[in-house]
């Protein structure tokens, strides 16, 4: 779980406008951070299959957001990838 302050800092980093909380950029950035945290958890807890399923769902969700953003505006995706640290897939 991400704390409120962590979420706020991520949103401020990638938001499109002042009141933005739901754009694809924000959702991708939040999912990326959640995936990183959960992946670290699973390194220590290899048999936690419930968390593994949640991780796979988040990865699929992020992939669909990335696909949408690339289709809509490639430039916005490349800027987001630099900010968040995503590799272009």
N, C-alpha and C positions, 0 to 999 in steps of 0.2 A: 504494500500500500504506500502511496505517495502522501506525504503530509501536505497540508494546505499551503504552506509557504513554498514548498517545492513546486507545486502545481502553478502557483501564481508567478513564480520566477520563469518557469517554462513558457507560460502563456505570454508574459511580457516580452520574452525573447523573440517569439515567432508570430505574434498576432498581426493581422492585416490592418485593423483600425482599433481605436481606443476601447470599444466595448466588445471586441471580438472574443468569443469563447467557444465557438462551434465550427469555425472554418476547417477545411481539410488540413491546413498547415498545423493548426493547434492540435487537432485530433491525432495526426501522425506523430507529432512531437511527444505528446503525452503517452501514446501507446509505445513509442520507442523507449521512453524512460521506464515504463512499467515492465516492458519485456526485458530490459537490462537487469532490473531488480529481481524479477522472477527467475531469470536464467542463473543469477548468482545463488539464489535460494536453492535451485535444483542441483547445483553443483555439490552442495553439502547434503542435500536430502534426495538421494537418487530414487528412492522408492515412493516419493510423493506423487502418485499418479493423478490425483485430482488437480494439483497445481500444474502438472504437465499438460493436462487437457485444456486448462485455462490459458496456458501459454500458447498452445497451438491455435486456439480461437483468436487470441489477440494478434498473433502473427498474420492469420488469414484476414482479419479485419483491417489491419494496417496495410496489407497488400492491396486490398480493394480500394482503400482511400488513396494509396499511391497511384494506382491505375487510373482512378478518376481524375486526380490532380494532373497527372501527365497528359491525359487526354484533353483536359480543359485548358491547361496553360503550362507548357514545358518549362518556361522561364521561371515561373513561381516554384516549380518542383526543384530545379537545380539550385535556386537560392536556399530553399528549405534544406536540401540535402547537405549543403555546406554548413548551415547553422547547426543542424542536428547531428551530423556525422554519418549520414546514410551513404551507402555505396549505390551508385546508379545500377539498377538491375534491368 
